[in-house]
């Protein structure tokens, strides 16, 4: 298994080398995000001076989370299913997405409703008109909070390695497209019986304009259940 072999090779790195490796990896992901933003809406993809430190702090926090996850794997606290079962892959992917969406919905809801947490989350909402950079303008406590949810779930439950990869790609994609001003989703998306349950660019943009609604990330179902949807 190639992926398992790669992880095994990484276990030979010391902690400093590992941190540098994952720092570069997370920096590349930010670069890819910005590149996509510039392709879709170049005039809107501008990094403000006041946001630079927050983008940098998010980079450091994401690197810490990645290193922590790998260390949990190195010490066999976090286990990964490396089987090539299609059934396992499909079930784990759907289960992981639903679980993460629910827990992040709860975390996001509390970020707006708890008096001590709201000022922390307020930083992200300084971007009323969003851009791809909005994805990285987060308080370190919030970034680490999302990271802890992620590490907690994949540690207590054993997921297929492909499901983890697919989820991470999906999470980055939705983070990018959810913060663009340009709605990339076609008109039928909002009317179709199936796709109307899946979040869109407009769905998250509306949250930035009306903070008491639309807390979900990938699905609209939790907002419909808890009556927080616009």
N, C-alpha and C positions, 0 to 999 in steps of 0.2 A: 504494500500500500504506500503510494508516493507521499501522501499527506502525512501519514504516520511516521514515515522515514524522515521527512523534513523536521517534524517536531522533535524526533529523537536526536537529530543533529544539533538542534538548538539547545538541547539539554547539556551539551558540552560547553556552552558559553558560560562565562562567569556573569555575575549580576550586572556589572558595569557595561560589559559588551552587549548584554541582552537589552539593557535600558537604551543604549545608543541605537541598536537595531530597530527596536520598536518605536523609538522617537522618529527615526527616518521614515518608517512605515506610516505612522500617523501624519507626518508632515506631507508625505506623498498623497494621502487621502484628502487632506485639506487642499492641496494643489489641484487635484482632480475635481474637487467640488467647485473651486473657483473657476477652473477652466470651463466646466459645464455652464456655470453662471454667465461667464463672458461670452460664450457661444450663443446662448439663448437670449440674454438681455445685457449686452455689453455696457450700456449707459447706466444700468442700475447696479452693476457689480463694482462698487467702489468702496474701498476700506477706509473708514474714517479714522483719524488719528486717535480719537477717544476710545475706539474699539480694539486697537492693536494689542493692548495688554490683556484684554479678555480673550482674544483669539489665541494668544500665546499661552495664557493660563489653562485654557481648554486643551491645548496641545499637550501640555505637561500632565494634566489630569488624565487624559485619555491614554497617555503613555504609561502612567502609573497603574491604571486599570488593566491595561494589556499585560504588563509585567506581572501584576498580581495574579491574573488569570493563568498565565503560563507557569508561575511558581506553584499554584494550586494543582496544576496538571503534573508538574515535575515531581511533586511529593505524593501524587496519586490520590489527592483529596478530590480533585475534579477528574471524572472519568468520561471518556468519549467512546462512542460506539463506532468502530471502523468497519463494520460490516457493509456489504454492498447490496443489502436487501432493499428493493424498491418500496415495499410496503412500509418498512421501518423509516425510510427516507421521507416518504409522503406524509405519514402520520406524524412523525417528529417535527417536520417543517410546519405543518398546520398548527400543531399543538403549541410549538414554541412561539409562533407569531401571535396566536390568540392569548396565550399566557402573558407574554411581554406587553401586548397592547393593553390588557386589563390592568396589570400592575402599574404601567406607566400612566394610564388614565387616572388611577387612584392617586398616584404620586403627584401628577399635574393638578388634579382637583384640590388636593391638600395644599399645594404650593400657592393656590389662590385664596383658600379659605382660612388657613392658619395665620394668626396675626404675626407670629415670629418668622414664618416662612415667606409670607408675601413680599416683604421688602427685599428678600434675597432673589426671588423670582422676578421682581420688578425690573431688574437689570435687563433681562431678556426682552421685556416689553417696552424698553426705550426705543425699540424698533417697531413703531406702529406701521410704517411702510417698510416691508421686509425686503431682504436680498439674501443671496446665498451666504453672506457673512453672518446673518442673523443666527444661523445654525450654530455658530461658534461663540456668539456673545452670550455666555452663561456664567453665572457665579460658580466658583469652584465647588461650593457645597452642593449645588444642584447637579453639576457634571458628575461628581463622585456619587451622588445619590442614585442617578440613573445607572451608573456603573455597578454599584452594589446590587441593585435589583438584577441586573444581567448576570453577574457572577453568582449570586445566590441561586438563581433558577438553574443555571447550567451545572452547578455543583450538586444540588440536592437531587436533580434528575439527570439521567444519562441520555444524551441526545446523539443522534447520528451526526458524523462529522460534516456531511454534505448539508444537512439541515442548518448547522451552525454557520457554515459559509454562506448559504443562501440567505439566511436571516440577516447577517451582517451587511451583505450587499443591498438587501431590501431596506434595511434601516438607514443606511447612508443615502440611498436613492430617495426615500421619502423625506429625509431631512433636507435634502437639496431642493426637490420639487415642491415641498411643502412651504418653503420660505421664499420662493420666487414670486415676483409680482405677476409674471405671465402665467396664465392658467394653461397648462399643457394638456389638460384632459378635454376630450371632445364633448360636444353637447349631449350625445346619447348617454354618456356616463351617468348623468344626473337623472335619467328617466328609466333606464333599464332596471329590471327587478333585481338583478344580481349585483351589478356594479354600483348601484346607488348606496349600497352598504359599505362601500370602500371609500376611504377618505380621499380628498382631492386638494389641489393647490388652494382653491377658493375656500374650502372647508377650514383650513388652518389660517388663511389670511383673514377670514371673518373672525377668528378667535383673537387675532391681534388687534382687531378693531372693536371687538365686543368681548371683553375678557371673562365674562360670566357664562360663556357658552363655548361649545366645541372643544372639549378637552382631549378627545381621542387622537390617536396618531395614525393608525392604519385602517381602522374601521369606525363607522359612525354609530354602531349598535349600542355602545355603552352610553353615549350621550342621549340616545333615544330611550334607553331603559331608565336612566336617571333624570330624564327630562331637562337636559342642559343643551339640547341642540337648537340651533337657530332655524 
